[in-house]
Amino acid sequence: MAFKKRMGLGNAIESDLEILPLMNLFVVLIPMLLLSAVFLEISVIRMNLPPEVAAEDAQDNSGAKESLLLAVTIRDDAFVVEGRGIETAVIARETAKADAGGVVPAAEDGAPSAETRLQELLAGIAAAHPENEEAMVIARKQTRYDDIVGVMDAVRDAGMPQISLLGAGN
Amino acid sequence: MRRRRRKQRGAKPTGKLRITSMMDILTVLLLFLLKSFVADGENMTPAPGVELPKSTSTENTESSLVVAISENDLTIGGEPVAQVAQLMQSDRMLIEALAARLDAAWQKREHIAAAKGETVDELGQVTIQGDREIPFEVLQKVMFTCQQSGYGNISLAVIQNS
């Protein structure tokens, strides 16, 4: 009945595209797609741990090659960058970060953040030793995962993609 | 009666919804959404309760076993296996519950490989989705356990910082 009515009406007055059913389809389809859409781009950091057996051999090799043995230690109050033939550098961090509940406070105006200074320092080291591709990131037991990823980023961006993750004593 | 009413209404100019422009918007939106599904790499969703750290890494994800560490629970493939608080208290590096699950998964993998007539010779791959607040201690234990079970190819899931 209703169908007839509409048909008659359309024929008599104007011929318009009947897009209401399509609308209905879209109204359902779009929220569904929006729900399942992934807006966060997730990527990975690849860590290739050597098998247990090969670990000792690897250590011997690194000693023989006279490599840089660059190590970045994450302490609660500072980043410590040390290595063979490199002057040990200590970069003080804002300690307020740890208890800010995940919210990273904005750096004070003027002073570059510890991460930025670490990046600059590492870039300098990488420029001086272009053949070095390895670096160690040493974390303490209580070090936040976020900080570790941040330091690993800094090291990788400086041009040392082979990062080993080490745990310090406490 | 009904017929007459219909005629009357039919004679009047009707007020129709102008939805053509809305259709345009929806069509464009639909295309954009469909396009967002065509992404390279495995589409990975973070486990519930896990806030991944941000990173500048751009490597694509691959499908693999997922071990998620939220602030409270340790889950593998979506099933909880241990409490983070307990892990922090224990002095042992190996997480038995996780190791058992990983070994089971490894055996399944070997089984599948055997059925295909192949052998498993490479390292197992596992993706760790860690909450940004978890201490390194927990991560270290999880990574150690993964490695002990033969999953030496570990990826840390992060959110791409664009």
Interface residues (C-beta under 8 A of the other chain):
Chain A: K5 G8 L9 A12 I13 D16 L17 I19 L20 L22 M23 F26 V27 L29 I30 L33 L34 A37 V38 F39 L40 E41 I42 S43 V44 I45 R46 M47 N48 L49 P50 P51 E52 G102 A139 R140 K141 Q142 T143 R144 Y145 D146 I148 V149 G150 M152 D153 R156 D157 L165 G167
Chain B: R6 G10 P13 T14 K16 I19 T20 M22 M23 L26 T27 L29 L30 L33 L34 S36 F37 A39 G41 N43 M44 T45 P46 E51 L52 P53 K54 S55 T56 S57 T58 E59 N60 T61 E62 L123 T127 G130 D131 R132 E133 I134 P135 F136 E137 L139 Q140 M143 Q147 Q148 G152 N153 I154 S155 L156 A157 V158 I159 Q160 S162
